[in-house]
Amino acid sequence: MYKKNSYTIFIILCIAFLIGLYSLLGISIRSIIVGLIFLFISILFFVIFRSYFEDIKKVDELNDKLSAGDYIFSPVFSNNSLSNLEKNIKIIEKKLSFQRDNISSIDKMKEDFIYLVSHNLRTPVVTLFGYFEILKSSTNLSSEDKNLLLRIDTSLDSLNSIIEQILSIMYLDSPDFKLNIETFEVNNFLKTIVENKIRNTNISVGFSFSENKQNITIDKSLLEKSLINIVGNAIKFNKEGGLISVSSYNEDRYLVIKISDTGIGIPQKNLDDIFKPFVRKTSVLNYDYEGLGLGLYTTNIIMEKLGGKLKVESIENKGSDFFLYIPFQ
């Protein structure tokens, strides 16, 4: 572009000068000689400075690469005056390349570490669940013993949920991930998940379905994970004796599942951040609510994998509405 523009500008200036010259002096030997001298000097300057236009073009291309996040570049400038810039750019390129390799290595180590820790925690947790079931079935438990067992059960559920969320995220991002598509009736499936989730809580639930039976073809286990995450949040962040409303309806090419709660809601300024990892509805300094803040992040990834989308509407101190858009196959 710069090369083409420079030629165009040079030709236009030469033509304009010659037209002006011959308009003032007329066509004579003197004016022709002046015109030739001007052309000679102009061509000489153009040849000398043309390389600068090429270097400006390279700087522009370099800027485009940086803007696009491409840090691999090796510009070679024609002018010695830009040789220091060329050297500095190559030094920066080497440093960025080194840092990129280090970041990739650190990310791989982090993923391996998280996987190993999560995977090795799963076995003792399963064992503890087994011993818990044995203790719970005992008939010689005092009220204090039952209260302690209830606390153990709650803690084990929280720990198991964290482990499963971490492993789910890693699986969703792994090259081994694949969808397991099946057709099933979604309304009863939805009721079962929600009713099991609110059991032993003081939360009420109401259902409203646009159709008595609604078949859908999708990965059932992934949809279940999404629903458990959303309903879990609706319980966790609800008010004492609050309500969860669950409905489903068809919209365009989607089945929409709406899960509403009467909880603490989400501040408007935080709505854009809640689908990011390790972000919670409340401040990380507020330990009244357990969890790592991975539930909505995981659900958002799952919905993208399913070809759907996740939306939220919320009013602080009044509650939240989550919408799962599931595409019809």
Secondary structure, DSSP 8 states (H G I E B T S, - for coil): -HHHHHHHHHHHHHHHHHHHHHHHH-SSHHHHHHHHHHHHHHHHHHHHHHHHHHHHHHHHHHHHHHHTT--------SSGGGHHHHHHHHHHHHHHHHHHHHHHHHHHHHHHHHHHHHHHHHHHHHHHHHHHHHHHT-S---HHHHHHHHHHHHHHHHHHHHHHHHHHHHHHTSTT----EEEEEHHHHHHHHHHHHHTTSS-EEEEEESSS--EEEEEHHHHHHHHHHHHHHHHHTS-TT-EEEEEEEEETTEEEEEEEE-S----GGGTTTTTSTT--SS-TT-TTS-S-S-HHHHHHHHHHHTT-EEEEEEETTTEEEEEEEEE--
